[in-house]
Amino acid sequence: MRTITTNVSSNTNIHAGSGKVISLIISHTESTAQTVNSYDALTAAGDKLILVQVSPEASPKQIVFPRPYYLTFETGLTVEPGNCEVIVQSVGAV
């Protein structure tokens, strides 16, 4: 396993297999709140890990999962960014 940082602007499978999400930075320039979904899956479907809504006033929003509370996944990690740019720092098989 290794730590990687991934810039996501469209539905992206980041990992296949188990791992952990360390942090997310979410930004957008839309005038309304935007939603980012992350899945414990190889595609943007199935078990949701986390859903984050970010209002225009809160952009960019950083979410850090401190050790030992990393957000864990088993099948894989897929991020559906909607109209957002998302920077994902994670550990797992690539």
N, C-alpha and C positions, 0 to 999 in steps of 0.2 A: 504494500500500500504506500501511496505517496500523497502529499498535499499538493493540490493544484488550485489555481485561480482561473475561473472561466468567465468571460464576458458573454452574456446571453442576450440576444435581441430577437430571437425567434425560438419556437419550441426546440429544445435541445436535450438530448440524452447525454449526460455528463459521465455517468458511471454505469457499468454493468456489474452486478454483484453488490456485496454489502459495503457499507462505509458510513461516514459521518459528515454532516454539514457543520462547519465551524462558524461561518458568518454569511450574511447577505447584505449587499448595498443596492438599494432600489431607487431609481430616479426616473422622472418623466417630466414632460413639459405640457401635458394636457391640462385643460381647465377644470376637469372633474376628477374625482378619486379613481384610481386605477388598481386592478387586481393582478397579483402574481400568484400562481399555483405551483407547488412542487409536489412531485409524486414519487412514491416508492414503487417504481415501475420502469420499464424500458421505453415506454411511450407516454404521452400526455393523457393518460387514462388510468383508472384503477384506484389504488389506495393513495389518498392525499396525505402528504406529510404536513404541509402547512399552506394556509391561504393567507396572504397579506394584502391589505388594502392600504394604499398610500394616497393621501390627499395632496393637492397641489402645494399647500403650505408646508407639508412635511417632507417634501422631496428636496434633496435625497434623504432616504431613511436607511439607517444602518441597524441591523439586528445581529447581535453577537450571542452565540450559544457557548457560555464558558464551560470549560472542562469541570466536572464530568457530565455536563448537561447537553453535550452535542446532540443535534437532531440526527437520529440514526435511521438508516434504511437498509433493507435486506436484498431486495430484488435488483435495484438500480436506482439512479437518481435522474429524473427528468424534470426540467423547469419549463413552464409555460408563462412567458413574461407579459403577455397581453401587449399593451402599448408602452411598456417600460423597458429600460435598460437595466440589467441585473448583473452584478458581479457576485459570483458564488465562490467562496473558499471552502474546499471540501477535501476529505481524505477517503480513499478507496481505490479499488481496482479501476484502471482506465480502459 
